[in-house]
Amino acid sequence: MKRSWNFEWFKTILQRNLTLNPFNDSNQTAWERRSKLYGTSLKGVLFKGAPDVVNEHFHDWHKKIVLEFVEGTGELRILDVGCGYGRLSIPIIEKVPNVDITGIDISENYVRLYKENTSHSAFVVGVEDLPPDFGTFDYILCVTVLMYLDDENLKKAVFNLLSHLKPKGKLILIEPHFSGYYFQTVFGLGTFLMKRIQKDIVDTQGRSFRSDKIEQLFHHAGGRVLCKWRLPMTSLFLGPLTLAGKLFPMGAVRPFCKFIFFLDALLGKLKLPSIQVAYLIAGDEKG
């Protein structure tokens, strides 16, 4: 008898491969290797298999969100969680020259690069292990970091993020969203197939979240989501954008990216499917 194709089984296995990579020693080793391989390239901290124009597009959105949310021109204290080589700290330093910004990362090499690129302090530590006496901050950036944590460390990280905010402080969080699952799995199919063939590959893939899960996690820890931004058009056109980035020079694809960027700015507050969602979170009741 001919065996029918079981899509649900395939989806379950695929999602398992995309999510079961906790923030552990092997993942720390993978990030260390990745930092040394890519250095200050966006491939090191975003999608390592994506064309440069795609990573540039996501980086521009991350930067836009961060710069819009960070307010004030005084001596702000900011913590950059998962700081990498400083890609998001650098534009903040340019906007607020007197900022007191600190980075943390689990990669020693990224911490070294961060110090070199920003001339600010950075430490090798995971957010789930952040000590109580690390200080408090006006803003904390946490961009695609929680996705690598298992459930136990995720709760610790959420508590630490909120406990290190000043009374009126804000957390800027960006994480993959479950509604973008089908876009993500098609995008990551090559990685999935390679992992099925070569079991010893150490990857840094993470998981995605539903917005209500994020809100629940932070609510239970005493925080509150103030607003959300999505990437609906980037999610819809990720396939064509990726293909165009593979086939054509970056200069030819950038106008397409700018048009998508414009549409996302118009539609970003609507509850539409999105690969990533940005959250502005307050650490106290008054916000």
C-alpha positions, 0 to 999 in steps of 0.5 A: 500500500502506498504511504500517504504524505503526513504533513503534520508529522513533517511540521512537528519534526521541523518545528522541533528542529527550529526550537529545541536549542536552549541557551546552553554550553553547546550553543555558547560554543556555536556562537563563539565559532560563529562570531569568529567566522563572521566577525562584524558581518550581519550574518553573524548576528542575524540570518547566516544563510540569507543574502546580505540585502535581507540581513540589511533589511532586518537590521534597518528595522531593528535600528528603526525600532530601537531609535524610535523607542529610546527617548532622551538626550541626557545621561541615559543608562542602557543595557544591550543584551546579546550585544554582538559586535555592537550593531545596535549600540553604535547608532544609539551612541551616535544619537545620544553621545553622552549615553552610558551603554553596556553590552553583555553577550555569551561570546567572548569574541563578540564582547571583545569586538563590542568594546573595540567598536563602541569604546564602552564596557561589555561583559561575558554573561547570559541574561539569565545569569545577570547578577542582582548588583549589575545595576539598573537602566533606563532602557534595556535592548533585548533583540532575538535573545530569548528565542535561544532559552529553554523554559527555565532560563526564559523565566529567569531572563524575564525576571532579570530584565525587569528587575534591572530596569529603573522605575520608569525604565523600558525594555525594547524586545524583539523576538520571532513570532509564531504567526510567521512559522510558515515563512520561517520554515520555508526560509530555513528548509535548507538548514533543516535538511542539512541537520537531518543529514549531518547530525553533528552540526551545532546550530544556533537556531531558536524558537518563536513565540506567540504575542500572548505568551510574551505578554503572559511571561512579563505580566507574571513577572510584574511587567506590562507590554505597552505597544507592539510592531510587526513586519507583515509585508516583509514576512509576505515577501521574504521568499521573493526578497531572498531570491532577488538577493541571491540573483541580483546585486544589492543596489538593484534589490534595495528599492524593493526593500525600501518599498516593503519597509514603507508598507511595514511602517504603515501596517506594523501596528495591525495584527497580521502574520509577522516573522518578528514582533517588537515589544515596548515593555514597562517594568512597573505598573505606571509604565 
